[in-house]
Structure formats: C-alpha cells, structure tokens
Amino acid sequence: MKKLFALLLFGIGIQVSLYAQPSFQLDSGTGTYVNSEQFCVTINTQDFTDILVMKYSITWDPEAVTFLTVEDFNLPGLDESSFDLATIQDGFIVLDWEEPGGLGTTLDDGAGLFDICFETGDNCGSSSTIQINEASVFITRPNASTRNIGVDFPNMTRAEVNVAGVPVTLSAAEIIPCPEEFFCLPVTADFFERVSGFQYTMEWDTSIVSFVSIEPNLDFPNMGPSLFGPNEAAAGFLTVAWFNSDPNGATVDPGTKMYDICFRVQGVSNEVTPIRFTNAITPIEVITAAEGASPCAELNDGR
C-alpha cells in the first residue's frame, strides 16, 4: 500500500511538472540610461509548454519612457498585429496571441518571445517599471479547454529603468516691484556641467513691464551683450544664444548668475507678468559635450 501511495505521488509530481504555469521575465531591460536613449526589453519565458492562447498587457510610465515598437517575434503567428497599440500614450499595450495550428507551442526555458522597445525622455532622474500586469493575464493550453492557467507569479520579473543625470537648469527670479519702478531680474544656472551651448526666447507682457536693458555677467564664460537679440523687445521678446567652443564645454558653480534682464513697471498695480522661456522666435535648445543636443534641461520661468 505504501509503495502504491508513493507511486501515486510520483505520478502527480510528473503531471504537475508537465503542466507548470509559465512565467515571464523582463529584467533584461533593467538599467540606467541617458535621456533620449533607445533600448529594448526582451520578454523571456520559463515553462512555456503547449501554450495555445496568451493575453496580457505590458505597462510603463509614459512620463519617463516612450514606446517605439515591438520586434524580434519568436512565436508562430506573432507579429505587430497581435498587439493593440491604441493605448501607448497611456503607458500600456495589450498582447492577444493564439497559436494558429491549435496544438499549442513549446519554447525552451529562457527563450525570448519578443522585444518591446522604448526611448527615454528628457526628465533626468525619472524612472519607470516596465512589467506585465498580472491581473490581465489569460493563458490556456489545448488540454485545459478555455480555463485560464495563469502564470507563476513568484518567477515573474520586471524591468526597472532609470534616466540618468541631473537636468541643466536655467532659472529666472521672481520679483515684486512697485508701479513705475525700475528693476532687474537675474537669470541663473544650476547643474551647469560641460555645457556647450543654449538658446531660447524670453517673453513677457508689454502692458505690464517695458524692457530697458540686458546686463550680462562678464565673469560667466563667454557671456557678452552680443549674445542677446533685443530687436523685438518692444513686442515682449528677447532672444538669447550662448555657445562655448571648448570641446569639454563650460561648467559653473550652482546658482551662478548669467545675466540680468531689466524692466520698468508700467503705471499699474496688482498686475503680474511671467518672464517665460519660450520657443517663440529662437527655439529652446541646450547642448552638452556629453550628450549633444538632447541633454536633460529644465527652464524655470520667473515673474
């Protein structure tokens, strides 16, 4: 009797191993990437045995990474049409695949099913978890009819993606002057490391303040009056274009002033105008020696 019971347990063990739940691993994509860097996450699998139907969603943070494509398909009948891409702006796609022969497909442990590719954004210091939404999983085998066999949750892994670096930060101050008062608004730099150039347009409301002058900080590398374009100042625009020819760029201490932009308040009170960094005439661009024309950058408006 004991031998029969042992044989029964052995047989059950074999059946369980043959029909183990599959699992999916996305940790091949885990890493730290610079901004605007493209990378792909391979969806690997374990215990992918006689799988007939497979449905699930893959999620990410769209503020940190942007979906590019799915590729390198490794299942019969699997291609881009197997994915619903209508929701990529919301940070997820839905896979809906069925083995075309009706017999199910088996893959070796560690095999890749497909790659999903992304590009990091320009929000330095941001992060995203790329993962399969376990609640969305629906998987069947031919011998399981339409029953959802699910996944082996403990063996599921995610991709943890970090966007490296700290953004080059340019900031205009906030000042509350009195009516008809002359004042100057400092524009400062933080995390200004190996910067090769920047350009933008500053914009303000001419019914509240009128432009008077620019006072560059001559101790700032390569800063001078010729870098500013005041031709449209009467309309509320000032263009700025600064470049450094040193191949290593320029680095300054945090909070270093680049220049003052000076105004006179019109004869009104309780009125506030933002002093904005805009693309209005000269488009915003920051260039660093390390990352070229797509570094992380943050421009903070003043008023």
Sequence and secondary structure as in RCSB ss.txt:
>XXXX:A:sequence
MKKLFALLLFGIGIQVSLYAQPSFQLDSGTGTYVNSEQFCVTINTQDFTDILVMKYSITWDPEAVTFLTVEDFNL
PGLDESSFDLATIQDGFIVLDWEEPGGLGTTLDDGAGLFDICFETGDNCGSSSTIQINEASVFITRPNASTRNIG
VDFPNMTRAEVNVAGVPVTLSAAEIIPCPEEFFCLPVTADFFERVSGFQYTMEWDTSIVSFVSIEPNLDFPNMGP
SLFGPNEAAAGFLTVAWFNSDPNGATVDPGTKMYDICFRVQGVSNEVTPIRFTNAITPIEVITAAEGASPCAELN
DGR
>XXXX:A:secstr
 HHHHHHHHHHHHHHHHHT   EEE GGG EEE TT EEEEEEEEES  SB EEEEEEE  TTTEEEEEEE   S
TT SGGGEE TTGGGTEEEEEEE TTSS B   TT EEEEEEEEE S TT EEEEEE GGG EEE GGGTT    
  GGG B EEEEE S  EEEEE      TT EEEEEEEEES  SEEEEEEEEE  TTTEEEEEEEE TTSTT  G
GGEE TTGGGTEEEEEEE  STT B   TTEEEEEEEEEE S SS    BEEE SSS  EEEETTTBT   EEEE
 B 
